[in-house]
Amino acid sequence: MSTIFTLFMILIMIASILLIIIIMAQNPKGGGLSGTFGGTSSAQFGVQRTNDFMEKATWTLGSAIVILILLSVILTGKPSTQMKQAPVRTEAPAPQTAPGTNNTTTAPVQTPAPAGN
């Protein structure tokens, strides 16, 4: 089981590193602070196609990471067998009697010991 977990962790780390690289390579869209302080627009020739690829790659890698994490939890997770349970008390069942018989029990009669000399 640990080899499957290791494989999932390696795939998650590779996808995370690729996601970081793709996010860092993206150009700002021109909104927010970059547009306020005179940032250039990314609507130049050929840039739009690159931005579409980068956006799709970002969503794909993000989804892949989430799916890999869920699969690793489902496939490698096992229920804990070390949970301490309260001891179960079992009582002996009452003796069964045939129908029509007296179901009363009597204690054995103790006779006093004879007085000694």
PEFENJO-V305876 format. One record per pair of residues at least 4 apart in sequence whose ideal C-beta (glycine too) atoms are under 7 Angstrom apart, sorted by the first residue. I is the first residue (numbers start at 1). J is the second residue. D is the distance in Angstrom with one decimal. If there is no record, write none. Layout:
# PEFENJO-V305876
{{I,J,D} {I,J,D}}
This chain:
# PEFENJO-V305876
{{1,5,6.5} {1,76,5.7} {2,6,6.1} {3,7,6.4} {4,8,6.5} {4,75,6.0} {4,76,5.7} {5,9,6.4} {5,72,6.3} {5,76,4.5} {6,10,6.4} {7,11,6.4} {8,12,6.2} {8,68,5.8} {8,71,6.7} {8,72,3.7} {9,13,6.3} {10,14,6.4} {11,15,6.3} {11,68,5.5} {12,16,6.2} {12,65,6.0} {12,68,5.0} {12,69,6.4} {13,17,6.4} {14,18,6.4} {15,19,6.2} {15,61,5.3} {15,64,5.2} {15,65,5.0} {15,68,6.7} {16,20,6.5} {16,65,6.2} {17,21,6.5} {18,22,6.3} {18,61,5.7} {19,23,6.2} {19,58,6.8} {19,61,4.3} {19,62,6.4} {19,65,6.9} {20,24,6.2} {21,25,6.2} {22,26,6.8} {22,54,5.9} {22,57,5.1} {22,58,5.6} {22,61,6.7} {23,58,6.3} {25,54,6.8} {26,54,4.9} {27,42,4.6} {27,47,6.9} {27,51,6.8} {28,34,4.4} {28,39,6.1} {29,42,6.6} {30,34,6.6} {30,35,4.9} {30,39,6.2} {30,41,4.8} {30,42,6.1} {31,35,5.4} {33,37,6.2} {34,39,3.3} {35,39,5.4} {42,47,4.9} {42,51,6.5} {43,47,6.9} {43,48,6.7} {46,50,6.7} {47,51,6.2} {48,52,6.5} {49,53,6.7} {50,54,6.2} {51,55,6.2} {52,56,6.4} {53,57,6.1} {54,58,6.3} {55,59,6.6} {56,60,6.0} {57,61,6.1} {58,62,6.2} {59,63,6.2} {60,64,6.2} {61,65,6.5} {62,66,6.7} {63,67,6.2} {64,68,6.1} {65,69,6.4} {66,70,6.5} {67,71,6.2} {68,72,6.2} {69,73,6.6} {70,74,6.2} {71,75,5.7} {72,76,5.6} {73,77,5.2} {97,101,5.1} {97,103,5.1}}
